[in-house]
Amino acid sequence: MSDTLRDQLLGLGFKPAPKPEKPARPAAKDAAAPQRKAHPGKPQGARPEQRKPADIRHQAGKPHGSARHAGRPRSQEDIDLAKAYAIRAQKEKQERIDAERDKQEAARLRREAKAKFAEFVKDKALNDPNADIARHFDYGGKIKRVYVTEAQLKALNSGELGVAQLDGRYLLLPSAVLAEAETIFPAAIALKVDPDAPAGDDPYADPQYQVPDDLVW
């Protein structure tokens, strides 16, 4: 458009067209890009594909920590030692089982013997409810006593009578009964006098020998 036509249009009230704005200048590439974090011991910008094949093979085949020991084959010495431990553990377990079984069997036999003994001495005891002489004796490491008459004391000291224990009671039994009872349940025999033994072997045989009540259990 010529200047004359432009001037004429301006004179008629037309405004000149606005000039296009210039695009903003882009910021510097290095300033706009985010900073990469540096890794110690690792070169900046290094990529896995840029590593040397030898380095990759070396890292892939390198054992880590305990995996190196876990993968180690067991020696014959280790195998023999493990077998020895297993055999000893099994042996100790079997010994405990056998000991417990023997204990239970012994308890069963004792119960049966005691029951048979109780049945055998039933109604055979000669204890006199009117007896007033205390005959002391040592049983189970403690001083015990049974009350007898004067005649029973002489028979007891001569071996014609004996004493057996049943459920905390001390029974006067004839020597023949006591001997048979001993074959059934020996633990029940509390006093069995040997008439041929020296008198000093049984200090409690003397009726004058007195034991304080607080020493009798």
CORDA-V655823 format. One record per residue. SS is DSSP state (@ for helix, = for strand, . for the rest). Layout:
# CORDA-V655823
SS + SS
This chain:
# CORDA-V655823
. + . + @ + @ + @ + @ + @ + @ + @ + @ + @ + . + . + . + . + . + . + . + . + . + . + . + . + . + . + . + . + . + @ + @ + @ + @ + . + . + . + . + . + . + . + . + . + . + . + . + . + . + . + @ + @ + @ + . + . + @ + @ + @ + @ + @ + @ + @ + @ + . + . + . + . + . + . + @ + @ + @ + @ + . + . + . + . + . + @ + @ + @ + @ + @ + @ + @ + @ + @ + @ + @ + @ + @ + @ + @ + @ + @ + @ + @ + @ + @ + @ + @ + @ + @ + @ + @ + @ + @ + @ + @ + @ + @ + @ + @ + @ + @ + @ + @ + @ + @ + @ + @ + @ + @ + @ + . + . + . + . + . + . + . + . + . + . + . + = + = + = + = + = + = + = + . + . + = + = + = + = + = + = + = + . + @ + @ + @ + @ + @ + @ + @ + @ + . + . + . + = + = + = + = + = + = + . + . + = + = + = + = + = + = + @ + @ + @ + @ + @ + @ + @ + @ + @ + @ + . + @ + @ + @ + = + = + = + . + . + . + . + . + . + . + @ + @ + @ + . + @ + @ + @ + . + . + . + . + . + . + . + @ + @ + @ + . + .
